[in-house]
Amino acid sequence: MSGESYRALLRARSWSRHLREKGFTWDQIAEVLALTHEVSPLRLYRLAHGRTGADVAALVNDADPAGTAALRDSRLYDYEGWPETGRRPPARLLAVLAEIYETTARSLLSEAVVTSYEAADRVLLDDADFRHLDVNRPTPPDWDSRVTAKTDADRTSVGRTAVDAASCMRLLRAIDVEEADVKRRELLFELALAFGGSRALDLMRILTLEEKERLAGVLRNTWRTDEATVRTFEKMTLNARQADDVSGPAKLLPVIRGQRVAVGKLLARESIAPTLRDRLLDTYTQLSQLAGFLTYDLRDYAAAERPLHDGLRSALELGDPTLIAYMHYWLGRVAADQHRIASVVDHAFAVRSWAARSPSKLLAPLHETLFSLACAVEGNTAASARAHESALVSAGAPKENEREFLYWVSPTVVKSRRTALLVRLNQPGQVIKTAEHQLAEIDPKFKRRRGMMLTRYARALAQAKEIPEAAAKLTEAAHLTRQHSSARLTDEMNQARARLEPWTNTTYVRQLDETLRSCGLTPAGPGIRA
C-alpha cells in the first residue's frame, strides 16, 4: 500500500469512527465516502471499516477453516479495481465479504457489474444479506416495550438517530458543492461534523485555511491549544452572536452546542497557560450563555436553564463580575417567562450586586430592566415605569471598553422593552401610542425584535378593535417567521391572532390566516407550527 493510500485509509478510518458514533450504518458510511473517493464499492466498504487489504484477507481466510480460500491482499486489490483494472471478484467471495462488512453482496458491486454474473451467481449475491449484523441498523419498534416517555427520551438522547445520519449526508453533499479541492473538502467535513453539521458551514466561511487547519489539529489532539486557537474560538463566538440576529435559534443552536462541547473538552483535556485558560473559560461561559438564550428562544425553559447555570458556575470560577451579572440577567429573563417573580427579583438583585464590582456601565440597565419586568408581572404599573425610565437613562452610557457580548444594550432596545411591559400590564392604548415610533427605530436586520414589536402592536390594535390594521401588522410579522426561527415570536403571533378570533370570518382575518398557513403557521393554538 502506497503512502497516499495509507493516508486515505487513516482519514476514512477517522471519519468512520465519528460517523458510527453518530449512528451511521456501514452502508451510509460507504455512501458518504463515495462523495470524496472515486473508487469501487468493494473498496469503499473496506475503507469504511478502516481495514487494510491484509486485514480483510486474513478475515476471509479465517472464515474458511479448511484453508481453501488462501486470499492474498494483492488479489483483493485486483478485485477492488474491477472493472477498470484487475479482475472480477467471485460471487462466493463477495458473499463472505458481505458478512465481514455487515452489508449485502449486491452493495459491494455497481449495477453494471452485477449484470455481468451468471444467473446462479446472481441468486447467491441476492441471498447474501448480512445487514442485521450492523448494530447501527434501525430495527422496527417493539410497541409493547414502549411503556414510558422516558424510554424514547433515553433512546434519542445519545444522538444515535436516523435524523443525525441524514443531516450528515446533507453536510457531505453541501461540501461537495461548495469546495472543489478534495483535501479542503475533508477538512470542512471534519470541522462541520464537530460543530453541528451542515449548519456549521456558514461559520466555517469566516475562517482562513490556516485557522481551519489549526482548529482541526487541536480537535484531533495533534496540536496544542495556543493563543491563535483561542483567538479563533473567540472569533467564532462573536460571529455566532451576530448570526442569531439574522436567522434565529433553530439553525444556530446545534452549532453553538458543538462549539461549547469542543471548548469544554479542551479545558478538561489540556494543561494551558493561565492567561489562555482564562480566555478559553471566558469563551466557554459565553457559549453557555448563548446556548441557554437560544434554547430559551425556542421556549424550552428547563433545558435553557442548564447551560445558563453551567455558565454561571464557570463565570464564578473565572471571577469575572461582568459575566456573572450577565448570566444572572438571562436566568432572570427565563424565570420571568415562567412567572417565577421571586426568582426574577433574586436575579435582579444579583445583577445589581455584581454590576457594582464591574467596570461595565451597561449592566445597570439590565438589572433595572429585570426589576421593571418583575413589577409589571406583579401589576405594579408605577414601579415598573420608574425602573424602565431608569434603565433607559443608563442604557445611554458610552460604550468604550465594553465587553462585546453587550453590543445589543442600547436606548433603542430598552425602549422597545416598554411595549412588552405594557402588554403585561394590559395597557393596549399605551402600546399603540409607542409601538409605531419604536418600529421606525428598529434596524430591519434585527428580525426577532421587529417581529416581536409587530405582534405586540397587532395585539393592542385587536383589543382596540382596529381589525384591518391588526391583521396588516400580523401579516408583516408572519413573513419574518420565514427568516427567523424564534419560537417566542411564533408564540406572540399566535396570542395576537387569538385576539382576532371574533373576526375570523372577515376578509382581513381570512387573508391573514392564508398568510399564516403559507408561512407554516396555524391560525389557532399558541406557539404551534403547521
Buried (B, 14 or more C-beta within 10 A) or exposed (E): EEEEBEEBBEBBBBBBEBBBBBBBBBBBBBBBBBBBBEBBBBBBBBBBBBBBBEBBBBBBBEEEEEEEBEBEBEBBBBBBBBEEEBEBBEBBBBBBBBBBBBBBBBBBBBEEBBEEBEEEBBEBBEEBBBBEBBEBBEEEEEEEEEEEEEEEEEEEEEEBBEEBBEBBBEBBEBBEEBBEEEEBBBBBBBBBBBBBBBBBBBBBEBBEEEBBBBBBBBBEEEBEBBEEBBBBBBBBBBBBBEBBBBBBBBBBBBBBBBBBBBBBBBBEEBEBEEEBBBBBBBBBBBBBBBBBBBBBBBBBBEEBBBBBBBBBEBBBEBEBBBBBBBBBBBBBBBBBBEEBBEBBBBBBBBBBBBBEEBEBBBBBBBBBBBBBBBBBBBEBBEBBBBBBBBBBBBBEBEBEEBBEBBBEBBBBBBBBBBBBBBBBBEBBEBBBEBBEEBBEEBEEEBBBBBBBBBBBBBBBBBBBEBBEBBBBBBBBBBBBBEEBBBBBBBBBBBBBBBBBEEBEEBEBBBEBBEBBEEBEBBBEEBBEBE
